[in-house]
Amino acid sequence: MEAGRFLVSVRGIEEIIERLERSGELDFDGFKMLMEADESGRERLRAAARACADGVYGRAVYIRGLIEFTNYCRNDCLYCGIRRSNQNADRYRLTQEQIMSCCEQGYGLGFRTFVLQGGEDAYFTDERVCDIVSKIKEAYPDCAVTLSIGEKSRESYQAFFDAGADRYLLRHETANEEHYGRLHPPELSCADRKRCLWDLKEIGYQVGCGFMVGSPFQTLENLYEDLLFIKELEPHMVGIGPFIPQKDTPFGNMAAGTLDMTLKLLSIIRLMNPKALLPATTALGTIAPDGRELGILSGANVVMPNLSPVNVRNKYALYDNKICTSDEAAECKGCLSRRMERIGYNVVTARGDYIDKQS
């Protein structure tokens, strides 16, 4: 009897994966079955996702140089270590000269994409952001500039784009309004976050969205809504990683998201969105020593070593126990390159645009 049930389950999972490969569609029952699959089912899902990524991008893993330039933030999101009310955060801002120095070092190491990430810091006005972007593009015209600086007006996004920004990363965090409200202060809304993403797409950015896996109060239904929203938005990049608590936040004692759930979702997202750029995040590497490698083998194809000055890295503490805070930029790049090579993938430092816009 047990063997019979197991056979039905295996066949069911294979049928779901085949349908997903063929159509990119997934109903809730199929999603639930994949998320509850045992190791055998997860391996089938992983293999399908990796084959899909290889079919689009080959054995390339794209590297982006991450510059965390400010940990000041006007927002008070309940999960975030740089939230406004965290009095224990050791605040910093990089100067324009420091940011340009990070780019110079990164360019010398072969990076052709710079990701400027920071909290929603009022010091960095539209004028300052535009000036930084335009100076990077002027100095390194063959490079892509990605911004990840939160919710702005459409006019601000247009100004950054006109200054030369190519990409914008903005995690939607959850597509469910009620769940969004349990993770964020009342002044923030799921509708506004989604509006930002649609504005960015309409302006012409290559857009990235994403969510935390295993965030407090998250349900399978919430995760399925996330998948449907991603399918509707058709972003160029999807960044997901496990929720990791930060001790100085209201969620400091909550359980972290799991490796298994994150890897399954990476594979599902790859099969639903074959051309998407999917990072194997630092958070994934934080919850498991080989987390980033497992992410690549589950369908991801981007990694983001840190170009920030070493003396500020541990201050950008969105969550606890973040890895690679003491490594120099060259060490980060070299370590990740070797890790990817060991699992059979080639690190590519080129811009690595979305497949429809290769340059």
C-alpha positions as a Markdown table, in Angstrom:
| # | Residue | x | y | z |
|---|---|---|---|---|
| 1 | Met | 0.0 | 0.0 | 0.0 |
| 2 | Glu | 2.8 | 2.4 | 1.0 |
| 3 | Ala | 4.7 | 1.6 | -2.2 |
| 4 | Gly | 1.6 | 2.2 | -4.3 |
| 5 | Arg | 1.1 | 5.6 | -2.7 |
| 6 | Phe | 4.7 | 6.5 | -3.3 |
| 7 | Leu | 4.4 | 5.5 | -7.0 |
| 8 | Val | 1.4 | 7.7 | -7.4 |
| 9 | Ser | 3.2 | 10.6 | -5.7 |
| 10 | Val | 6.3 | 10.2 | -7.9 |
| 11 | Arg | 4.2 | 10.1 | -11.0 |
| 12 | Gly | 2.2 | 13.1 | -9.9 |
| 13 | Ile | 5.3 | 15.1 | -9.3 |
| 14 | Glu | 6.8 | 14.1 | -12.7 |
| 15 | Glu | 3.5 | 15.1 | -14.4 |
| 16 | Ile | 3.5 | 18.5 | -12.6 |
| 17 | Ile | 7.1 | 19.2 | -13.6 |
| 18 | Glu | 6.5 | 18.2 | -17.2 |
| 19 | Arg | 3.5 | 20.4 | -17.4 |
| 20 | Leu | 5.5 | 23.3 | -15.8 |
| 21 | Glu | 8.3 | 22.8 | -18.3 |
| 22 | Arg | 5.9 | 22.8 | -21.2 |
| 23 | Ser | 3.6 | 25.7 | -20.3 |
| 24 | Gly | 5.1 | 27.6 | -17.4 |
| 25 | Glu | 1.8 | 27.2 | -15.6 |
| 26 | Leu | 1.2 | 25.8 | -12.1 |
| 27 | Asp | -2.0 | 25.5 | -10.2 |
| 28 | Phe | -2.1 | 25.6 | -6.4 |
| 29 | Asp | -2.5 | 21.9 | -5.9 |
| 30 | Gly | 0.5 | 21.2 | -8.1 |
| 31 | Phe | 2.5 | 23.9 | -6.2 |
| 32 | Lys | 1.6 | 22.4 | -2.9 |
| 33 | Met | 2.6 | 19.0 | -4.0 |
| 34 | Leu | 6.0 | 20.3 | -5.2 |
| 35 | Met | 6.6 | 22.2 | -2.0 |
| 36 | Glu | 5.8 | 19.0 | 0.1 |
| 37 | Ala | 7.9 | 16.7 | -2.1 |
| 38 | Asp | 10.5 | 14.5 | -0.5 |
| 39 | Glu | 14.1 | 14.3 | -1.5 |
| 40 | Ser | 13.4 | 12.3 | -4.6 |
| 41 | Gly | 10.8 | 14.8 | -5.8 |
| 42 | Arg | 13.1 | 17.7 | -5.0 |
| 43 | Glu | 15.9 | 16.2 | -7.0 |
| 44 | Arg | 13.6 | 15.8 | -10.0 |
| 45 | Leu | 12.5 | 19.4 | -9.7 |
| 46 | Arg | 16.1 | 20.6 | -9.3 |
| 47 | Ala | 17.3 | 18.7 | -12.4 |
| 48 | Ala | 14.5 | 20.1 | -14.5 |
| 49 | Ala | 15.2 | 23.6 | -13.3 |
| 50 | Arg | 19.0 | 23.3 | -13.9 |
| 51 | Ala | 18.4 | 21.9 | -17.4 |
| 52 | Cys | 16.1 | 24.8 | -18.1 |
| 53 | Ala | 18.7 | 27.4 | -17.0 |
| 54 | Asp | 21.4 | 25.7 | -18.9 |
| 55 | Gly | 19.2 | 25.7 | -22.0 |
| 56 | Val | 18.9 | 29.5 | -21.9 |
| 57 | Tyr | 22.1 | 30.7 | -20.3 |
| 58 | Gly | 24.5 | 27.7 | -20.7 |
| 59 | Arg | 27.0 | 27.1 | -17.9 |
| 60 | Ala | 27.4 | 30.8 | -17.2 |
| 61 | Val | 27.0 | 32.3 | -13.7 |
| 62 | Tyr | 26.9 | 36.1 | -13.8 |
| 63 | Ile | 28.7 | 38.1 | -11.1 |
| 64 | Arg | 27.5 | 41.6 | -10.0 |
| 65 | Gly | 29.5 | 43.9 | -7.8 |
| 66 | Leu | 27.4 | 44.9 | -4.8 |
| 67 | Ile | 28.1 | 48.3 | -3.2 |
| 68 | Glu | 26.1 | 48.8 | 0.0 |
| 69 | Phe | 26.4 | 52.6 | 0.2 |
| 70 | Thr | 24.1 | 53.6 | 3.1 |
| 71 | Asn | 22.4 | 51.9 | 6.0 |
| 72 | Tyr | 20.3 | 54.8 | 6.9 |
| 73 | Cys | 16.6 | 54.2 | 6.2 |
| 74 | Arg | 13.4 | 56.2 | 6.8 |
| 75 | Asn | 11.3 | 53.0 | 6.9 |
| 76 | Asp | 10.6 | 50.8 | 9.9 |
| 77 | Cys | 10.0 | 47.4 | 8.4 |
| 78 | Leu | 9.6 | 44.9 | 11.2 |
| 79 | Tyr | 12.1 | 42.3 | 9.8 |
| 80 | Cys | 15.0 | 44.6 | 8.8 |
| 81 | Gly | 18.1 | 45.3 | 10.8 |
| 82 | Ile | 18.6 | 48.8 | 9.4 |
| 83 | Arg | 15.0 | 49.8 | 10.2 |
| 84 | Arg | 14.6 | 53.4 | 11.4 |
| 85 | Ser | 14.0 | 52.6 | 15.0 |
| 86 | Asn | 16.9 | 50.3 | 15.5 |
| 87 | Gln | 19.0 | 52.3 | 17.9 |
| 88 | Asn | 21.8 | 49.6 | 17.9 |
| 89 | Ala | 22.5 | 50.1 | 14.2 |
| 90 | Asp | 25.9 | 51.6 | 13.5 |
| 91 | Arg | 25.0 | 54.0 | 10.7 |
| 92 | Tyr | 27.2 | 55.0 | 7.8 |
| 93 | Arg | 27.1 | 56.6 | 4.4 |
| 94 | Leu | 29.7 | 56.2 | 1.7 |
| 95 | Thr | 30.8 | 59.4 | 0.0 |
| 96 | Gln | 30.7 | 59.7 | -3.8 |
| 97 | Glu | 34.5 | 59.3 | -3.8 |
| 98 | Gln | 34.2 | 56.1 | -1.9 |
| 99 | Ile | 31.5 | 54.7 | -4.2 |
| 100 | Met | 33.7 | 55.6 | -7.3 |
| 101 | Ser | 36.7 | 53.9 | -5.6 |
| 102 | Cys | 34.6 | 50.7 | -5.2 |
| 103 | Cys | 33.7 | 50.9 | -8.9 |
| 104 | Glu | 37.3 | 51.4 | -9.8 |
| 105 | Gln | 38.4 | 48.4 | -7.8 |
| 106 | Gly | 35.6 | 46.3 | -9.2 |
| 107 | Tyr | 36.3 | 47.3 | -12.8 |
| 108 | Gly | 39.9 | 46.3 | -12.3 |
| 109 | Leu | 38.7 | 42.9 | -11.1 |
| 110 | Gly | 36.5 | 42.5 | -14.3 |
| 111 | Phe | 33.1 | 43.5 | -13.0 |
| 112 | Arg | 30.8 | 45.1 | -15.6 |
| 113 | Thr | 27.7 | 45.5 | -13.4 |
| 114 | Phe | 27.6 | 47.6 | -10.2 |
| 115 | Val | 24.7 | 47.2 | -7.9 |
| 116 | Leu | 24.1 | 50.3 | -5.6 |
| 117 | Gln | 22.1 | 49.1 | -2.7 |
| 118 | Gly | 21.0 | 51.1 | 0.4 |
| 119 | Gly | 18.2 | 52.0 | 2.7 |
| 120 | Glu | 15.7 | 54.8 | 1.8 |
| 121 | Asp | 18.1 | 57.5 | 2.9 |
| 122 | Ala | 16.8 | 61.1 | 2.5 |
| 123 | Tyr | 20.4 | 62.4 | 2.3 |
| 124 | Phe | 20.7 | 60.8 | -1.1 |
| 125 | Thr | 18.4 | 63.1 | -2.9 |
| 126 | Asp | 17.4 | 62.5 | -6.6 |
| 127 | Glu | 20.1 | 65.0 | -7.6 |
| 128 | Arg | 22.8 | 63.1 | -5.6 |
| 129 | Val | 21.7 | 59.7 | -6.9 |
| 130 | Cys | 21.6 | 61.0 | -10.5 |
| 131 | Asp | 25.1 | 62.6 | -10.1 |
| 132 | Ile | 26.5 | 59.3 | -8.8 |
| 133 | Val | 24.9 | 57.3 | -11.6 |
| 134 | Ser | 26.0 | 59.6 | -14.3 |
| 135 | Lys | 29.6 | 59.7 | -13.0 |
| 136 | Ile | 29.8 | 55.9 | -13.0 |
| 137 | Lys | 28.4 | 55.7 | -16.5 |
| 138 | Glu | 30.8 | 58.4 | -17.7 |
| 139 | Ala | 33.8 | 56.6 | -16.2 |
| 140 | Tyr | 32.7 | 53.1 | -17.2 |
| 141 | Pro | 30.4 | 53.3 | -20.2 |
| 142 | Asp | 30.5 | 49.6 | -20.8 |
| 143 | Cys | 29.1 | 48.8 | -17.4 |
| 144 | Ala | 25.5 | 48.4 | -16.2 |
| 145 | Val | 24.3 | 50.3 | -13.2 |
| 146 | Thr | 21.7 | 48.7 | -11.0 |
| 147 | Leu | 19.9 | 50.6 | -8.2 |
| 148 | Ser | 18.2 | 49.1 | -5.2 |
| 149 | Ile | 17.1 | 52.0 | -3.1 |
| 150 | Gly | 13.5 | 51.4 | -2.4 |
| 151 | Glu | 10.2 | 53.1 | -3.2 |
| 152 | Lys | 10.3 | 56.3 | -5.1 |
| 153 | Ser | 8.0 | 58.4 | -7.2 |
| 154 | Arg | 7.7 | 57.7 | -10.9 |
| 155 | Glu | 9.4 | 61.0 | -11.5 |
| 156 | Ser | 12.4 | 60.0 | -9.4 |
| 157 | Tyr | 12.7 | 56.6 | -11.2 |
| 158 | Gln | 12.6 | 58.5 | -14.6 |
| 159 | Ala | 15.3 | 60.8 | -13.5 |
| 160 | Phe | 17.6 | 57.9 | -12.4 |
| 161 | Phe | 16.9 | 56.2 | -15.7 |
| 162 | Asp | 17.7 | 59.4 | -17.7 |
| 163 | Ala | 21.0 | 59.7 | -15.7 |
| 164 | Gly | 22.0 | 56.2 | -17.0 |
| 165 | Ala | 20.6 | 53.6 | -14.5 |
| 166 | Asp | 19.9 | 50.4 | -16.4 |
| 167 | Arg | 18.3 | 48.1 | -13.8 |
| 168 | Tyr | 16.3 | 48.5 | -10.6 |
| 169 | Leu | 15.9 | 45.8 | -7.9 |
| 170 | Leu | 12.9 | 46.2 | -5.6 |
| 171 | Arg | 11.6 | 43.1 | -3.7 |
| 172 | His | 7.9 | 43.1 | -3.4 |
| 173 | Glu | 8.3 | 41.0 | -0.3 |
| 174 | Thr | 4.8 | 39.5 | -0.5 |
| 175 | Ala | 2.0 | 40.0 | -3.0 |
| 176 | Asn | -0.7 | 39.6 | -0.3 |
| 177 | Glu | -1.9 | 42.9 | 1.2 |
| 178 | Glu | -2.7 | 41.4 | 4.6 |
| 179 | His | 0.6 | 39.6 | 4.9 |
| 180 | Tyr | 2.4 | 42.8 | 3.7 |
| 181 | Gly | 0.7 | 44.7 | 6.5 |
| 182 | Arg | 2.1 | 42.2 | 9.1 |
| 183 | Leu | 5.6 | 42.8 | 7.9 |
| 184 | His | 5.6 | 46.5 | 7.4 |
| 185 | Pro | 4.5 | 49.7 | 9.3 |
| 186 | Pro | 1.1 | 51.1 | 8.4 |
| 187 | Glu | 2.4 | 53.9 | 6.1 |
| 188 | Leu | 3.7 | 51.2 | 3.6 |
| 189 | Ser | 1.4 | 49.3 | 1.4 |
| 190 | Cys | 1.5 | 46.3 | -1.0 |
| 191 | Ala | -0.3 | 48.4 | -3.6 |
| 192 | Asp | 2.3 | 51.1 | -3.5 |
| 193 | Arg | 5.1 | 48.6 | -3.8 |
| 194 | Lys | 3.5 | 47.0 | -6.8 |
| 195 | Arg | 2.9 | 50.4 | -8.4 |
| 196 | Cys | 6.6 | 51.1 | -8.1 |
| 197 | Leu | 7.5 | 47.9 | -10.0 |
| 198 | Trp | 5.0 | 48.6 | -12.8 |
| 199 | Asp | 6.3 | 52.2 | -13.1 |
| 200 | Leu | 9.9 | 50.8 | -13.4 |
| 201 | Lys | 8.9 | 48.4 | -16.1 |
| 202 | Glu | 7.0 | 51.1 | -18.1 |
| 203 | Ile | 10.0 | 53.5 | -17.9 |
| 204 | Gly | 12.2 | 50.8 | -19.5 |
| 205 | Tyr | 14.4 | 49.5 | -16.6 |
| 206 | Gln | 15.4 | 45.8 | -16.4 |
| 207 | Val | 13.4 | 45.1 | -13.3 |
| 208 | Gly | 13.9 | 42.7 | -10.4 |
| 209 | Cys | 11.3 | 41.8 | -7.7 |
| 210 | Gly | 11.4 | 39.1 | -5.1 |
| 211 | Phe | 10.5 | 38.0 | -1.6 |
| 212 | Met | 11.7 | 36.4 | 1.6 |
| 213 | Val | 11.1 | 32.7 | 2.0 |
| 214 | Gly | 9.7 | 31.7 | 5.4 |
| 215 | Ser | 9.0 | 35.2 | 6.5 |
| 216 | Pro | 6.8 | 35.5 | 9.7 |
| 217 | Phe | 3.1 | 34.6 | 9.1 |
| 218 | Gln | 3.8 | 33.4 | 5.6 |
| 219 | Thr | 1.5 | 30.7 | 4.2 |
| 220 | Leu | 1.7 | 28.4 | 1.1 |
| 221 | Glu | -1.2 | 30.5 | -0.2 |
| 222 | Asn | 0.9 | 33.6 | 0.2 |
| 223 | Leu | 3.8 | 32.1 | -1.7 |
| 224 | Tyr | 1.6 | 31.0 | -4.5 |
| 225 | Glu | 0.3 | 34.5 | -4.8 |
| 226 | Asp | 3.9 | 35.6 | -5.1 |
| 227 | Leu | 4.4 | 33.2 | -8.0 |
| 228 | Leu | 1.3 | 34.5 | -9.8 |
| 229 | Phe | 2.4 | 38.1 | -9.3 |
| 230 | Ile | 5.9 | 37.3 | -10.7 |
| 231 | Lys | 4.2 | 35.6 | -13.7 |
| 232 | Glu | 2.1 | 38.7 | -14.3 |
| 233 | Leu | 4.9 | 41.2 | -13.9 |
| 234 | Glu | 7.4 | 39.2 | -16.0 |
| 235 | Pro | 10.4 | 40.8 | -14.3 |
| 236 | His | 13.9 | 40.4 | -15.7 |
| 237 | Met | 15.2 | 39.2 | -12.3 |
| 238 | Val | 13.7 | 37.6 | -9.3 |
| 239 | Gly | 15.6 | 37.7 | -6.0 |
| 240 | Ile | 14.5 | 35.3 | -3.3 |
| 241 | Gly | 16.3 | 34.2 | -0.2 |
| 242 | Pro | 15.5 | 32.8 | 3.2 |
| 243 | Phe | 14.2 | 35.0 | 5.9 |
| 244 | Ile | 16.9 | 35.3 | 8.6 |
| 245 | Pro | 16.0 | 37.1 | 11.8 |
| 246 | Gln | 18.0 | 40.1 | 13.0 |
| 247 | Lys | 18.3 | 40.3 | 16.8 |
| 248 | Asp | 17.3 | 44.0 | 17.2 |
| 249 | Thr | 14.0 | 43.8 | 15.3 |
| 250 | Pro | 10.5 | 42.7 | 16.5 |
| 251 | Phe | 11.1 | 39.4 | 14.6 |
| 252 | Gly | 14.4 | 38.7 | 16.2 |
| 253 | Asn | 13.2 | 35.5 | 17.8 |
| 254 | Met | 11.3 | 34.2 | 14.8 |
| 255 | Ala | 12.4 | 31.0 | 13.0 |
| 256 | Ala | 14.5 | 31.4 | 9.9 |
| 257 | Gly | 13.3 | 30.2 | 6.4 |
| 258 | Thr | 14.6 | 26.9 | 5.4 |
| 259 | Leu | 17.1 | 25.8 | 2.8 |
| 260 | Asp | 14.8 | 23.2 | 1.3 |
| 261 | Met | 11.9 | 25.6 | 0.8 |
| 262 | Thr | 14.2 | 28.2 | -0.8 |
| 263 | Leu | 15.7 | 25.7 | -3.2 |
| 264 | Lys | 12.3 | 24.4 | -4.3 |
| 265 | Leu | 11.0 | 27.9 | -4.9 |
| 266 | Leu | 14.1 | 28.8 | -6.9 |
| 267 | Ser | 13.5 | 25.7 | -9.1 |
| 268 | Ile | 9.8 | 26.5 | -9.5 |
| 269 | Ile | 10.5 | 30.1 | -10.4 |
| 270 | Arg | 13.1 | 29.0 | -13.0 |
| 271 | Leu | 10.6 | 26.7 | -14.7 |
| 272 | Met | 7.8 | 29.3 | -14.6 |
| 273 | Asn | 10.2 | 32.1 | -15.9 |
| 274 | Pro | 12.9 | 30.4 | -18.0 |
| 275 | Lys | 14.7 | 33.6 | -19.0 |
| 276 | Ala | 14.8 | 35.3 | -15.6 |
| 277 | Leu | 18.1 | 36.1 | -13.9 |
| 278 | Leu | 18.0 | 34.4 | -10.5 |
| 279 | Pro | 20.6 | 35.1 | -7.8 |
| 280 | Ala | 21.9 | 32.6 | -5.4 |
| 281 | Thr | 21.9 | 35.1 | -2.5 |
| 282 | Thr | 24.2 | 35.8 | 0.3 |
| 283 | Ala | 21.4 | 34.9 | 2.7 |
| 284 | Leu | 21.3 | 31.4 | 1.1 |
| 285 | Gly | 25.0 | 31.1 | 1.8 |
| 286 | Thr | 24.4 | 32.3 | 5.3 |
| 287 | Ile | 22.0 | 29.5 | 6.3 |
| 288 | Ala | 24.1 | 26.8 | 4.7 |
| 289 | Pro | 27.9 | 26.7 | 3.9 |
| 290 | Asp | 27.2 | 25.4 | 0.4 |
| 291 | Gly | 23.9 | 27.4 | 0.0 |
| 292 | Arg | 24.9 | 29.4 | -3.0 |
| 293 | Glu | 26.2 | 26.3 | -4.9 |
| 294 | Leu | 23.0 | 24.5 | -4.1 |
| 295 | Gly | 21.1 | 27.6 | -5.4 |
| 296 | Ile | 23.0 | 27.5 | -8.7 |
| 297 | Leu | 22.3 | 23.8 | -9.0 |
| 298 | Ser | 18.6 | 24.5 | -8.4 |
| 299 | Gly | 18.3 | 27.0 | -11.2 |
| 300 | Ala | 19.9 | 30.2 | -10.1 |
| 301 | Asn | 22.5 | 31.9 | -12.4 |
| 302 | Val | 23.7 | 35.1 | -10.6 |
| 303 | Val | 25.9 | 35.8 | -7.6 |
| 304 | Met | 26.8 | 39.1 | -6.0 |
| 305 | Pro | 30.1 | 39.4 | -4.2 |
| 306 | Asn | 30.6 | 42.5 | -2.1 |
| 307 | Leu | 32.6 | 45.5 | -3.3 |
| 308 | Ser | 31.8 | 47.6 | -0.3 |
| 309 | Pro | 34.7 | 48.8 | 1.9 |
| 310 | Val | 35.4 | 46.1 | 4.5 |
| 311 | Asn | 35.0 | 48.5 | 7.4 |
| 312 | Val | 31.3 | 49.0 | 6.7 |
| 313 | Arg | 30.2 | 45.5 | 5.6 |
| 314 | Asn | 29.2 | 44.3 | 9.0 |
| 315 | Lys | 27.2 | 47.5 | 9.5 |
| 316 | Tyr | 24.9 | 46.7 | 6.6 |
| 317 | Ala | 23.2 | 44.1 | 8.9 |
| 318 | Leu | 19.8 | 43.4 | 7.4 |
| 319 | Tyr | 20.0 | 40.0 | 9.2 |
| 320 | Asp | 22.3 | 38.3 | 11.6 |
| 321 | Asn | 25.5 | 36.3 | 10.8 |
| 322 | Lys | 25.9 | 37.6 | 7.3 |
| 323 | Ile | 28.9 | 36.0 | 5.6 |
| 324 | Cys | 31.8 | 37.5 | 3.8 |
| 325 | Thr | 31.9 | 40.7 | 5.9 |
| 326 | Ser | 35.7 | 40.6 | 6.4 |
| 327 | Asp | 36.8 | 39.6 | 2.8 |
| 328 | Glu | 38.4 | 42.1 | 0.4 |
| 329 | Ala | 36.6 | 42.4 | -2.9 |
| 330 | Ala | 39.2 | 40.3 | -4.7 |
| 331 | Glu | 38.8 | 37.6 | -2.1 |
| 332 | Cys | 35.0 | 37.6 | -2.5 |
| 333 | Lys | 35.3 | 37.3 | -6.3 |
| 334 | Gly | 38.0 | 34.7 | -6.2 |
| 335 | Cys | 36.2 | 32.6 | -3.6 |
| 336 | Leu | 32.9 | 32.6 | -5.5 |
| 337 | Ser | 34.7 | 31.9 | -8.8 |
| 338 | Arg | 36.3 | 28.8 | -7.4 |
| 339 | Arg | 33.1 | 27.7 | -5.8 |
| 340 | Met | 31.2 | 27.9 | -9.1 |
| 341 | Glu | 34.0 | 26.1 | -11.0 |
| 342 | Arg | 33.9 | 23.2 | -8.5 |
| 343 | Ile | 30.3 | 22.5 | -9.5 |
| 344 | Gly | 30.9 | 22.9 | -13.2 |
| 345 | Tyr | 29.9 | 26.5 | -13.9 |
| 346 | Asn | 31.9 | 29.4 | -15.4 |
| 347 | Val | 31.9 | 32.8 | -13.7 |
| 348 | Val | 31.1 | 35.6 | -16.2 |
| 349 | Thr | 32.0 | 39.2 | -15.3 |
| 350 | Ala | 30.3 | 40.7 | -18.4 |
| 351 | Arg | 27.2 | 42.8 | -18.0 |
| 352 | Gly | 25.1 | 39.6 | -18.3 |
| 353 | Asp | 21.8 | 41.3 | -19.3 |
| 354 | Tyr | 18.5 | 39.6 | -19.4 |
| 355 | Ile | 18.7 | 37.1 | -22.3 |
| 356 | Asp | 16.4 | 39.2 | -24.7 |
| 357 | Lys | 18.8 | 42.2 | -24.3 |
| 358 | Gln | 22.2 | 40.6 | -24.5 |
| 359 | Ser | 25.1 | 43.1 | -25.0 |
